[in-house]
Amino acid sequence: MRYLVISDIHANLEALEATLQAAGPYDQALVLGDLVGYGADPNGVIDVVRALPTAAIIRGNHDKVASGLDSVESFNYLARQAIEWTAAALTPGNREWLAALPHGPIMIDDFTEICHGTPLDEDVYVFEEMDAVRAIRSSERPLCLFGHTHVPAMFTLGSAAAAASGMAAGMMQLDVTVPVQGSPFEIDLTAPLHYLVNCGAVGQPRDGDSRAAYGILDTNARSLTIMRTTYNLALAQAKIVDAGLPEVLAQRLAVGR
């Protein structure tokens, strides 16, 4: 099975369309939440995602707030302005669909599960090593794919990694690659480890690279490749400004922050 892994589209239709074109053929998509928020095309993005051949779609924190399931109290000033605009812009049908999305984690198969933040809490950000360890230990599959941070990253935990570094038998070692650099970035999933991987954000990267990020998971080859693609950034920026959203939301797209 060949999966397209996409997360944090954030109403950036141009980035989503470029990603789908760059990804080439795939069997099914895994959508890890935050379809809306920040960008100017929430309905367009939802319409495209709803038409995709998907194995699973889960909600993100912006999806919850935009659909009325959660309050804006935890959002900063910019995010609050954007999500209030988004909630007003959504069609009734898309708002209902968004509200009905399940939260993670969802088990995809015997090897893979997906979540937005972590398996324990969909709203937690994984940046620190202890957060990664807790996320991995709470996962039920060898590979856990997550989003939410907008930063491509890979964490591995296991006795095989410890043995390779000369640690005593039975001890566990966390290996961290944050942020993942280079495109394509290929991950061999054949080692007997636990993997926690973020393939990055389609619509609003925050690792200093403005290109849309996505992943291709090949379950037959046991490999995951993190990819980047350019998109019509100027058009996405112009739509944000024309919609009356804060101009800084357009500016940050260009710097990947």
C-alpha positions in Angstrom: 0.0 0.0 0.0 1.2 3.5 -0.9 -0.1 6.2 1.4 0.0 10.0 0.9 0.5 11.5 4.3 -0.7 15.1 4.7 -1.2 17.3 7.7 -1.8 21.0 8.7 -3.1 22.2 5.3 -4.6 25.2 7.1 -6.9 26.4 4.3 -4.0 26.8 1.8 -5.6 25.5 -1.4 -2.6 26.3 -3.6 -0.3 24.2 -1.4 -2.7 21.3 -1.2 -3.2 21.2 -5.0 0.6 21.4 -5.6 1.1 18.6 -3.1 -1.4 16.3 -4.8 0.2 16.9 -8.2 3.7 16.4 -6.9 2.9 13.2 -5.0 2.1 11.2 -8.1 0.1 8.0 -7.8 -0.9 6.7 -4.4 -3.5 4.3 -3.1 -5.0 6.2 -0.2 -4.4 9.4 1.8 -3.8 9.8 5.5 -5.0 13.2 6.7 -3.7 14.2 10.1 -5.8 17.2 10.9 -5.9 21.0 10.8 -7.5 21.3 7.4 -8.5 24.9 8.2 -7.3 28.0 10.0 -4.9 30.8 8.9 -5.5 30.5 5.2 -8.2 31.9 3.0 -9.7 28.8 1.4 -11.3 26.6 4.1 -14.2 25.5 1.9 -12.0 24.8 -1.1 -9.6 22.7 1.0 -12.4 20.7 2.6 -14.0 20.1 -0.8 -10.8 18.7 -2.2 -10.0 16.5 0.8 -13.5 15.1 0.9 -13.0 13.9 -2.7 -9.7 12.2 -2.0 -9.4 8.4 -1.6 -8.7 8.4 2.1 -7.9 5.6 4.5 -8.4 8.0 7.5 -9.0 11.6 8.3 -8.7 13.0 11.8 -9.4 16.5 13.2 -6.9 19.1 14.5 -7.3 21.8 17.1 -8.2 24.4 14.5 -10.8 22.1 13.0 -12.4 21.7 16.4 -12.6 25.4 17.1 -13.8 26.3 13.6 -16.6 23.8 13.7 -17.8 25.0 17.2 -16.6 22.0 19.2 -14.1 24.0 21.2 -13.5 27.6 22.3 -10.9 30.0 21.1 -9.5 30.6 24.6 -6.3 28.7 24.0 -5.5 30.5 20.7 -3.2 33.5 20.4 -4.4 36.7 18.9 -3.5 35.9 15.3 -4.9 32.4 15.4 -8.1 33.7 17.1 -8.7 36.3 14.4 -8.1 33.7 11.7 -10.3 31.0 13.2 -13.2 33.4 13.8 -13.1 34.4 10.2 -12.9 30.7 9.2 -15.9 29.8 11.3 -18.0 32.5 9.6 -16.7 31.5 6.1 -17.5 27.8 6.4 -20.6 26.5 4.6 -23.1 24.7 6.9 -22.3 21.4 5.2 -18.6 21.7 5.6 -18.9 22.8 9.2 -21.0 19.7 10.0 -18.5 17.5 8.2 -15.6 19.1 10.0 -17.4 18.7 13.4 -17.9 15.0 12.7 -14.2 14.2 12.1 -12.9 11.7 14.6 -10.0 12.5 16.9 -6.9 10.4 16.9 -5.3 8.1 17.4 -6.6 5.9 14.6 -5.0 2.5 13.8 -4.4 2.2 10.1 -3.0 -1.4 10.1 -0.8 -3.6 12.3 2.2 -1.3 11.7 0.9 2.3 11.6 -1.3 4.7 13.6 -2.0 8.4 13.2 -2.7 11.2 15.6 -2.7 15.0 15.4 -0.6 15.9 18.5 0.1 12.7 20.4 -1.8 9.4 21.0 -2.4 10.6 24.6 -3.6 14.1 23.8 -4.4 15.4 20.3 -3.5 19.0 21.4 0.0 18.4 22.8 3.0 19.6 20.8 6.0 17.3 20.5 9.2 19.3 20.6 11.0 18.0 23.7 12.5 14.6 24.0 10.4 13.6 27.0 7.2 14.5 25.1 8.4 12.2 22.3 9.2 9.4 24.7 5.7 9.7 26.2 4.1 9.7 22.8 6.0 6.7 21.6 5.3 4.7 24.8 1.6 5.5 24.5 1.4 4.4 20.9 0.0 1.0 19.9 1.9 0.5 16.6 5.6 0.6 15.7 5.0 3.7 13.5 3.1 6.7 14.8 2.5 9.6 12.4 1.7 12.9 13.9 1.3 16.6 12.9 0.5 19.8 14.9 4.0 21.2 15.1 4.4 22.0 11.4 8.0 20.8 11.7 9.3 17.7 9.9 10.8 15.5 12.6 11.7 11.9 13.4 12.1 10.2 16.7 13.0 6.5 17.2 13.1 4.5 20.4 14.2 1.0 20.9 16.8 -1.5 22.2 18.3 -1.8 18.7 19.3 1.9 18.7 20.8 1.4 22.1 22.8 -1.6 21.1 24.1 0.3 18.1 25.4 3.0 20.4 27.1 0.5 22.8 24.5 0.8 25.6 23.8 -2.2 27.9 21.3 -4.8 26.7 17.7 -4.0 27.7 18.2 -0.3 27.8 16.2 2.0 25.5 17.6 5.0 23.5 15.8 7.9 21.9 17.3 9.1 18.6 16.1 12.5 17.4 16.3 14.1 14.0 14.7 17.6 14.3 14.1 19.2 12.0 14.4 16.8 9.1 16.6 18.4 6.5 16.7 17.6 2.8 14.1 16.5 0.2 13.5 13.7 -0.3 14.3 12.5 3.2 14.0 8.7 3.2 13.4 6.7 6.4 14.0 3.0 6.5 11.3 1.5 8.8 12.6 -2.1 8.7 14.6 -1.9 12.0 12.8 -3.2 15.1 12.3 0.2 16.6 9.4 2.5 17.5 9.0 5.4 15.1 7.4 8.8 15.8 7.4 10.8 12.6 6.1 14.2 11.5 6.1 14.7 7.8 5.6 18.5 8.2 2.9 20.9 7.2 1.3 21.2 3.7 -0.1 24.7 4.2 2.1 26.5 6.8 5.6 25.0 7.3 7.5 26.4 10.3 10.9 25.0 9.8 12.3 27.8 7.7 11.4 26.2 4.4 8.4 27.7 2.7 7.7 24.7 0.5 4.8 22.4 1.2 5.8 19.2 3.1 4.2 15.8 2.8 5.0 12.1 3.2 4.8 8.9 1.1 4.5 5.8 3.2 5.2 2.5 1.3 4.0 -0.4 3.5 5.4 -3.0 1.2 8.9 -1.6 1.2 8.6 -0.4 4.9 9.8 3.1 4.0 8.6 6.6 4.6 9.8 9.5 2.4 9.3 13.1 3.4 9.0 15.4 0.4 8.8 19.1 -0.4 7.2 21.0 -3.3 6.9 24.6 -4.3 3.4 26.1 -4.9 1.9 29.4 -6.0 2.8 31.1 -2.8 2.0 34.6 -4.1 -1.6 33.6 -4.9 -2.1 32.1 -1.5 -0.7 35.3 0.1 -2.9 37.6 -2.0 -6.0 35.6 -1.1 -5.2 36.0 2.6 -4.9 39.8 2.3 -7.9 40.1 0.0 -10.0 38.2 2.6 -9.2 40.8 5.3 -7.1 38.4 7.4 -4.1 39.7 9.2 -1.3 40.5 6.7 1.3 38.8 8.8 -0.4 35.4 8.0 0.5 36.0 4.4 4.0 37.2 5.2 4.9 34.2 7.3 4.2 31.8 4.4 7.2 33.2 2.5 9.7 32.5 5.3 8.3 29.2 6.5 7.6 30.5 10.0 
